[in-house]
């Protein structure tokens, strides 16, 4: 079979060819050991690949004769042509003369080596051609290739991408062509480095390095991230901290007393449903209207008072009515209403003490009552001094006039 290995200088194409050569040799030795095949001979023109030039070379690998004619080699030979596009002027390969360069002329070649390639399988010969670009090889040779391998090394790493097709591809970098290839990542077998001499593969210039365009892209990303960080530090974060400082006291004050501090925006309240609002107005203790939840945590201006009056002597004819200090009716159970009417309201801790007058002692206050239509005489004090005191039991509010008018 005929193989083509292409790739730019330093991408590992000769190394791949040497690995292929070793694989075929080991396979042949195993088959020969089992009696399934004859021992094959392996030839190459790779520099430093034979023991004549390199003591570390494979001892079974032979130097390609100067005639470089594969047709003159024994049947079953495995031949590796490095720099197969050589035209006789390639440095280091002058002794091989002209190999298989592209001529640019259409039609069949006059070279008997090329013309005989169409029947190379009859003799069991395998040919491997190594070149930098497919079009540098003679077009007739390219048409007979059974496997095209292209090497693509990135960033000087010790591995390469390997693309394999069943026939020669004129442009291995064509995206449409690459989609049809078998692709793999191939790590370089370092134990083969010493088996031949390479002018490019093992030099310091091919050590791992990041391309300039990658550095440029990374620099742009870092600059963008730094810009975002500066915007956050000097523009966004101060506003966030300021709002946090304002909201923290407001939250604490609201939690403690239910009121937000002056200047702080109150939390948005959700509208209550009719049932929820009615629940807010319902006292927790029926006899105490101020115990309704609506008064919780609020500065209440009104101080509810409850006044009740009952009538009747038996359970059947007893009636009772309660009103607030505003004169509005307040509905409670009949037994509670009668209890307040007979014994007075319950103790209200929110009610302020009654103001004591400067006259009349502790028992009450003094008031001067002047008869209607009578004015005071000059220099004289006309009127009657009356002591006003609280009744022991009182549920309905009374004015001073009502108390002493008989109403």
N, C-alpha and C positions, 0 to 999 in steps of 0.2 A: 504494500500500500504506500501511497505517497502523501506526505504530511507537509504543511506549510506553517511555520511559526513566525509571526510578525510582531513588531513592537519597536518603539523608539529606543535609542541607545540608553542602556542602563535600566531598562524595564524588566530584565530577567529572561529574555527570550533564549539566550544560549544556556542559561541555567536550567530552564524548562526542557530544552532539548537533551541536556545531559541526564536529567532525571528520567526522561522517557527512554533514553538509551539504557540506563541502569535497570529500569523496570523490564524492558524486553530481554535483557541479558539474564536476569534472575528467573524470569518465566521460562526461558529456553533451557537454562540449567536444570530446572525442576522437571521439565518435560523429558530432557535427555536422561535424567536420573531414573525416570519411570519407563524409559525405553520408548517414548512416544515421539521423539524427534531427534534429529542429528544436531550436534553442537554447531552453533552458528558463529561466524566471524564478524567482528564489529570494526568499522573503519570511520575515521573522522579527520577533518582538517582543522579542528579547534586547536588554537595555540595552547601548548603546555598540557595537552590532554593525554599524552603518551609518556611512557617511562623514558623514552629517549630525551625528553625535554624536562620532565618533572618526575622526581622519585616518588611523589605521592599520587601519581596518576594510577588509574585502573590498569593492572597488568594485562588484562585480556583485551584492552582497547588498542587497536593498531592504527598507525599513521596512514592516512590516505596516500597511495602512490602518487608520484608526480604527474602521471598521465591523467589523474582525477577522472578517469573513465569508469563509471560503475559497471559498464558492460563487460569489462575485463576482469572483474572480481568474481570470486566463486559463487555458485548458486547458494541462495539462502543468506547472502550477505546483508548486513544492516549498515547503511551508509548515511552519515550525518555531514551535510554540507553547511558549514558556517559561512556567512556572508555570501550566500548563493548568487547574489546579483553581481559578483565581481567580474569585471571586464578585463582582468589581467593587470590593471594598474592600482588595484586596492593595496594599501600599505600592509605588509605582512603576508600577503597572499600572492605575491608576484610569481612565486614558483609554481603555482597551480594554473597560471595562465587564465584563460577565459573560461568562466563557469557558465551560468545561465542568465545573463543579463537580458533585459528587454531591449528589443531592437526598434520597436515602433513600426515594423513592417508587417503587414497582414500576410496571411497564408502560412503554410507549413514551413518549419525550420529546415535548413540544410544540415544542421548539426546531427550526426548519427546518434549521439547520446540522447538527444531530445526525441528524435524519431522513434528510437527503440523503447521509450518509456511507455508507449501504449501497450506493450506486451511484457512489462516488467514482472507482472504477477506470475507469468509462466515459469519464471526461474525462482520464485519465492523470495525476491529481493524487496526490502523496505527502504524507501528513500525519504530523508527528512531535509527540508530546505529552510534555512534560517535567514531572514532578511528584515529590513527596517519597514518596508512598505510593500504591499502585494504587487503593485504595478511595476516594481523594479525587476520582477522576475519575468522571464519570457512568457508571452501570452499562451503559447502551446503547452508549457509546463503547468500553468495555472488551470487550464481546462481539465487536466488529469488529476488534480489534487483531490484526495478523498476526505481530508479533514483540515480545516483552517483554524489555527489557534492564534488569538491575538492577546498580547500581554499589555496591561495598563497599570503602571505603578503610580501611586499617589503619595505626595508629601515625602518621598524618600524613605518610606517605611520598608520593613523587611517582609513585605508581602505585596501581592499584585492581584488585580482583578483579571480573571481569565475568561475570555469569550471563545466559544467553540461553535463552528458551523460545519455542515457536511460538504460544503464546497467553498471556493475562494470568494470572499467579499471584497469588492474594489475599495470600499470605504468603511472600515470597521467602526468608525465613530458616527456613522449615520444612525440616528435614533430609530428609524424604521427597521434598519438592519439589526441593531442591537436587541430589539424586542424578540427577534427570532433565534437568538443565540442561547446556548446553554452557558450559564454564568456561574462562576465560583470564585471564592477568595482563596488564593493559594499562598501559603507561607513558604518562604524560601528555605530549602533544606541546607542549613549551614555546613553540614558535613561534606557537601559537594564543592564548597568554595576552594578547597585545596586540590581538587582533582583536575583543575585546569587553570589557565591564566586568563583573567578578564581585565580589560583596560578601563572599564567603566563601573562595573557592578560594585566593587568593593572599595572604591575610593571614598575619601572623606567628603567629597562634594555631593555624594548621594546619601548622606546621613539624614535622618528625619528632620524636617524643617517645615514650618508653616508658611505657605505662600503669602506674598504681600497683600493680595486681595482679601485673604482671610483675616490678616491682622487689621486691615482697613475696616472690614465689616465688624470685627470685635470692638475696635476703637469707637465706631459709631454707636454700637449698642451701649458701651460703657458710658459714653458721653450723654446719650439719651437718658439712661438711668440716673446719672448724676444730676442732670437738669431737672428731672422729676423730683429727686430728693431735695434739691435746693428750693424748688417751688413749694414743696410741702413744709420745709423748715421755716421759710421766711414769709410765706403768703397764706397757706392754709392752716397750719398748726396754731399760730397765734389766735386766729378767730375761733378755732375749736376750743382752745384753752380758756378764752374769755367767756364763751358761752357756757362752758362747764363750771367756771367759778360763779357765774350768775345763777345757774340752775341748781347748784348744790345747796346754797342757803335757802333758796325758794323751796326746794324739796323738803329740807329739814324743817322749815317753819310750817309748811303745809301739813307735814306729818305730825308736828307737835300741837299746833293750834288750829289747823284747818284753814288758815288764812295765808295768802302769799304776801311777801314783803312788798313795800311800796316800790313801784317801778317795775316789778316783775310781772311778766305776762301770766295770767291765771291759766291753769290747765283747761283745755277745751272740754266742756261738759257735754255729755250725750243727752239728747232730749228724753224726758221721762214719758212713758206711756201713761194713759189715764189710770190704769190700775196701779202703776208704780207711784204716781203722784198721790192717789188716794191713800195708799199705804203710808206715805210720808206724813199725811195729815192725821192718821189714826193714832191716838195716844196709846202709849204702852200701858199706862194705868188709867182706866176709864175715868176716874174721879179727878184726874190731873191733866187738863188739856195741854199744859206746857211740856208734858212728857212725850209729845209727838216727835218723831225723828226729824221733822223739818226744822225744829229748833236746835238740833245738835250742832255745836260748833259755830253758832251764829251770834252776832251781837243783837240780842232781842230788845226791842224798844218797849213793846207791850209786856205787862206782867199780868198774866191771866188770873182772874179771881172767879170763883163760882159761888152763886147765891141760889138757894133753893127754898121753895115754899110748898108745904103740903097741907092737905085738908082731908077731913074724914077721920073716923075713929075705928072703923073695921077694915079688914083686908079687902072686902068687896067694894066699899065706897071710897077708899083712899085714893087720892090723886096727888101728884107732885110735879112741879115744874122747876127747872134750873135755867138760869141765865148767867152770862159772863158779865165782866165789868163793863163790856161794851153794849150790853143789853141784848145780845144775841142768845137764842136758846141753845142749850147744850143737852143732848139726850144721853142719859145714863140709866142704869137699872133702877127700878122703882125703889128697891130696898136701900140702895145707896143714896138716892135722892131724899128719901124720908129721914135717913140717918143724918145727913147734912142739915136738913131743915130743922130737926129737933135738937141736935147737939152742936151745930156749927161746922164750919169747914175744917178740913184737915190742916195740919201744920204745914205752912209754906215757907221753906228756908230762904226763898228768893225775895220775900216781901220785906221792904225796908221798915224799920221801927217807926212808930208814930212820933211826930215832932211834939216836944213838950213846950208849953208856953212858959213865959217868965212869971206869970201870976197864977195863983190858984193852987200852988203846991203840986204834989205828986198825984193828987186825985183827979186832976183834969185841967181844963183851961177855962179862963174867964172870958165872957162875952158881954158886951153892952147892947141891950135891945132897946130901941127907941120906938115908941108908939107911932103908927102911921099918921102923917099929917101934922105931927108936932115937931117943931124945930127947936133947937136949943136956944135958951135965952142967953143974952150976952153976959159973960162972966159967970155963968152957972152951968153945971153939968147935969143934964136931965137924962134919966134912964134908969134901968134896973140891972143890977149885977146878978147874973145867973151863972151857976156852975154847970159845965158840960162835962159829962164823963161817959166812958164806954160802957155799954151794956155787957153783962156777962155772956149773953147769948144773942147773936145777931147774924142773920144770913143775908138779908136784903140791905142794900145801901140806903142810908137815910141822910137827908140834909138837916141842917139845924132848924130850918123853918118847919119841916115836917114833924120833927120831934115835939115841938112845943105848940103846934097849931091844932093838934088833935087829929091830924090826918094819918 
